[in-house]
């Protein structure tokens, strides 16, 4: 099997509205960022990168002995997207890596075994897919969900006037991205201008892996 060139990339900006300084919050005497960095360093990945604009996070990364990509401040805003930040990283490093393993500091329960297993799943299907994304079973079916427009009228999330009234048992299973791990080919980002592409393989995890931290309440639950 070909030895694909790969690295971990963790996007860790300094600002956060939901949890101030979220990436530097502590859990079990380690920062959230440190949990994910240590999992990546213990995996089969040779290189671990953190993309940040923040001086404190850069100093923390030096202590953790990981590489730092200097993210421009305009890509460290509330509405900056993963795609923009990953593409910015690849402006400098597209020639060095066949694909990126995108990890998040908001999923501190990741470990090297998960990373290695996802990599093996991805590489086994490398020529068939553009990306891989971890998902868990969704608690609610999108076929039972609705939008409310500005006039107060309902329209189904899934445009089918029959399925939304069908018994739950016959509806297709739905899955929710749990923010544990994404793997994306460099050419998917650079050539297709996307982080998913035409074929995104499901890395299916059970619903116990619903750890993504968005609010202080999420963090406090993990601290209990």
TAMO-V185043 format. One record per residue. N is the residue number from 0. RES is the residue in three letters. OMEGA is omega in whole degrees, -180 to 180 (none if undefined). NEAR is the number of other ideal C-beta (glycine too) atoms within 8 Angstrom. Layout:
BEGIN
n->N res->RES omega->OMEGA near->NEAR
n->N res->RES omega->OMEGA near->NEAR
END
This chain:
BEGIN
n->0 res->UNK omega->180 near->3
n->1 res->UNK omega->175 near->4
n->2 res->UNK omega->-179 near->4
n->3 res->UNK omega->179 near->8
n->4 res->UNK omega->-173 near->8
n->5 res->UNK omega->176 near->11
n->6 res->UNK omega->170 near->14
n->7 res->UNK omega->174 near->14
n->8 res->UNK omega->-180 near->14
n->9 res->UNK omega->179 near->16
n->10 res->UNK omega->-173 near->12
n->11 res->UNK omega->178 near->11
n->12 res->UNK omega->-177 near->12
n->13 res->UNK omega->-177 near->11
n->14 res->UNK omega->176 near->8
n->15 res->UNK omega->-178 near->10
n->16 res->UNK omega->-177 near->4
n->17 res->UNK omega->177 near->7
n->18 res->UNK omega->-180 near->10
n->19 res->UNK omega->180 near->4
n->20 res->UNK omega->-171 near->8
n->21 res->UNK omega->-176 near->12
n->22 res->UNK omega->-179 near->13
n->23 res->UNK omega->175 near->11
n->24 res->UNK omega->-176 near->10
n->25 res->UNK omega->173 near->8
n->26 res->UNK omega->-179 near->11
n->27 res->UNK omega->174 near->5
n->28 res->UNK omega->174 near->3
n->29 res->UNK omega->174 near->9
n->30 res->UNK omega->176 near->12
n->31 res->UNK omega->179 near->16
n->32 res->UNK omega->-178 near->16
n->33 res->UNK omega->178 near->10
n->34 res->UNK omega->-176 near->15
n->35 res->UNK omega->177 near->15
n->36 res->UNK omega->-178 near->14
n->37 res->UNK omega->176 near->10
n->38 res->UNK omega->180 near->14
n->39 res->UNK omega->-179 near->16
n->40 res->UNK omega->179 near->10
n->41 res->UNK omega->-178 near->7
n->42 res->UNK omega->180 near->11
n->43 res->UNK omega->180 near->5
n->44 res->UNK omega->178 near->13
n->45 res->UNK omega->-174 near->4
n->46 res->UNK omega->175 near->7
n->47 res->UNK omega->-179 near->12
n->48 res->UNK omega->169 near->13
n->49 res->UNK omega->178 near->15
n->50 res->UNK omega->-177 near->13
n->51 res->UNK omega->174 near->16
n->52 res->UNK omega->-166 near->10
n->53 res->UNK omega->-176 near->11
n->54 res->UNK omega->179 near->5
n->55 res->UNK omega->179 near->8
n->56 res->UNK omega->177 near->14
n->57 res->UNK omega->178 near->11
n->58 res->UNK omega->178 near->8
n->59 res->UNK omega->180 near->12
n->60 res->UNK omega->177 near->14
n->61 res->UNK omega->178 near->8
n->62 res->UNK omega->179 near->6
n->63 res->UNK omega->178 near->10
n->64 res->UNK omega->174 near->5
n->65 res->UNK omega->-178 near->11
n->66 res->UNK omega->-178 near->8
n->67 res->UNK omega->170 near->11
n->68 res->UNK omega->-178 near->12
n->69 res->UNK omega->-179 near->7
n->70 res->UNK omega->177 near->14
n->71 res->UNK omega->-176 near->8
n->72 res->UNK omega->-178 near->7
n->73 res->UNK omega->176 near->6
n->74 res->UNK omega->178 near->11
n->75 res->UNK omega->-178 near->13
n->76 res->UNK omega->-178 near->8
n->77 res->UNK omega->-176 near->5
n->78 res->UNK omega->176 near->4
n->79 res->UNK omega->-175 near->10
n->80 res->UNK omega->175 near->6
n->81 res->UNK omega->-179 near->9
n->82 res->UNK omega->-179 near->10
n->83 res->UNK omega->-176 near->9
n->84 res->UNK omega->178 near->13
n->85 res->UNK omega->177 near->15
n->86 res->UNK omega->177 near->11
n->87 res->UNK omega->177 near->11
n->88 res->UNK omega->-176 near->14
n->89 res->UNK omega->173 near->13
n->90 res->UNK omega->-179 near->7
n->91 res->UNK omega->-168 near->6
n->92 res->UNK omega->-178 near->10
n->93 res->UNK omega->-179 near->9
n->94 res->UNK omega->-176 near->3
n->95 res->UNK omega->-173 near->6
n->96 res->UNK omega->174 near->11
n->97 res->UNK omega->178 near->7
n->98 res->UNK omega->-179 near->12
n->99 res->UNK omega->171 near->15
n->100 res->UNK omega->-174 near->16
n->101 res->UNK omega->179 near->15
n->102 res->UNK omega->-177 near->14
n->103 res->UNK omega->177 near->11
n->104 res->UNK omega->179 near->14
n->105 res->UNK omega->177 near->10
n->106 res->UNK omega->-173 near->15
n->107 res->UNK omega->-179 near->12
n->108 res->UNK omega->175 near->8
n->109 res->UNK omega->177 near->12
n->110 res->UNK omega->-177 near->8
n->111 res->UNK omega->-179 near->9
n->112 res->UNK omega->177 near->6
n->113 res->UNK omega->-179 near->12
n->114 res->UNK omega->-179 near->18
n->115 res->UNK omega->-179 near->10
n->116 res->UNK omega->179 near->8
n->117 res->UNK omega->177 near->14
n->118 res->UNK omega->-180 near->14
n->119 res->UNK omega->176 near->8
n->120 res->UNK omega->-179 near->11
n->121 res->UNK omega->-176 near->13
n->122 res->UNK omega->178 near->9
n->123 res->UNK omega->-179 near->6
n->124 res->UNK omega->-169 near->9
n->125 res->UNK omega->-175 near->9
n->126 res->UNK omega->-178 near->3
n->127 res->UNK omega->-170 near->6
n->128 res->UNK omega->177 near->11
n->129 res->UNK omega->-175 near->12
n->130 res->UNK omega->175 near->15
n->131 res->UNK omega->-180 near->15
n->132 res->UNK omega->179 near->13
n->133 res->UNK omega->-180 near->15
n->134 res->UNK omega->174 near->11
n->135 res->UNK omega->178 near->13
n->136 res->UNK omega->-180 near->9
n->137 res->UNK omega->180 near->10
n->138 res->UNK omega->-180 near->5
n->139 res->UNK omega->179 near->7
n->140 res->UNK omega->176 near->9
n->141 res->UNK omega->178 near->9
n->142 res->UNK omega->178 near->14
n->143 res->UNK omega->-176 near->8
n->144 res->UNK omega->-176 near->9
n->145 res->UNK omega->166 near->8
n->146 res->UNK omega->172 near->7
n->147 res->UNK omega->-177 near->6
n->148 res->UNK omega->-174 near->7
n->149 res->UNK omega->179 near->3
n->150 res->UNK omega->-180 near->4
n->151 res->UNK omega->-179 near->5
n->152 res->UNK omega->177 near->6
n->153 res->UNK omega->169 near->6
n->154 res->UNK omega->-176 near->7
n->155 res->UNK omega->176 near->12
n->156 res->UNK omega->175 near->7
n->157 res->UNK omega->-174 near->9
n->158 res->UNK omega->175 near->4
n->159 res->UNK omega->-173 near->8
n->160 res->UNK omega->180 near->4
n->161 res->UNK omega->-174 near->6
n->162 res->UNK omega->-177 near->8
n->163 res->UNK omega->178 near->11
n->164 res->UNK omega->-179 near->4
n->165 res->UNK omega->175 near->9
n->166 res->UNK omega->-178 near->5
n->167 res->UNK omega->-174 near->7
n->168 res->UNK omega->-177 near->4
n->169 res->UNK omega->-180 near->5
n->170 res->UNK omega->177 near->12
n->171 res->UNK omega->177 near->4
n->172 res->UNK omega->179 near->6
n->173 res->UNK omega->-176 near->11
n->174 res->UNK omega->-174 near->10
n->175 res->UNK omega->178 near->9
n->176 res->UNK omega->-173 near->7
n->177 res->UNK omega->174 near->13
n->178 res->UNK omega->178 near->8
n->179 res->UNK omega->-176 near->12
n->180 res->UNK omega->170 near->15
n->181 res->UNK omega->173 near->11
n->182 res->UNK omega->-174 near->13
n->183 res->UNK omega->174 near->16
n->184 res->UNK omega->177 near->10
n->185 res->UNK omega->-178 near->12
n->186 res->UNK omega->175 near->7
n->187 res->UNK omega->180 near->14
n->188 res->UNK omega->-172 near->16
n->189 res->UNK omega->-176 near->10
n->190 res->UNK omega->-179 near->6
n->191 res->UNK omega->179 near->10
n->192 res->UNK omega->-176 near->7
n->193 res->UNK omega->172 near->9
n->194 res->UNK omega->177 near->12
n->195 res->UNK omega->-177 near->9
n->196 res->UNK omega->-177 near->13
n->197 res->UNK omega->-178 near->4
n->198 res->UNK omega->179 near->8
n->199 res->UNK omega->-177 near->10
n->200 res->UNK omega->-179 near->12
n->201 res->UNK omega->169 near->8
n->202 res->UNK omega->-170 near->11
n->203 res->UNK omega->177 near->7
n->204 res->UNK omega->179 near->12
n->205 res->UNK omega->-171 near->6
n->206 res->UNK omega->171 near->8
n->207 res->UNK omega->-179 near->5
n->208 res->UNK omega->176 near->11
n->209 res->UNK omega->-171 near->7
n->210 res->UNK omega->-172 near->10
n->211 res->UNK omega->-175 near->11
n->212 res->UNK omega->177 near->13
n->213 res->UNK omega->-175 near->6
n->214 res->UNK omega->177 near->8
n->215 res->UNK omega->178 near->7
n->216 res->UNK omega->177 near->6
n->217 res->UNK omega->-179 near->10
n->218 res->UNK omega->-179 near->12
n->219 res->UNK omega->178 near->8
n->220 res->UNK omega->178 near->7
n->221 res->UNK omega->-180 near->11
n->222 res->UNK omega->-177 near->6
n->223 res->UNK omega->none near->4
END
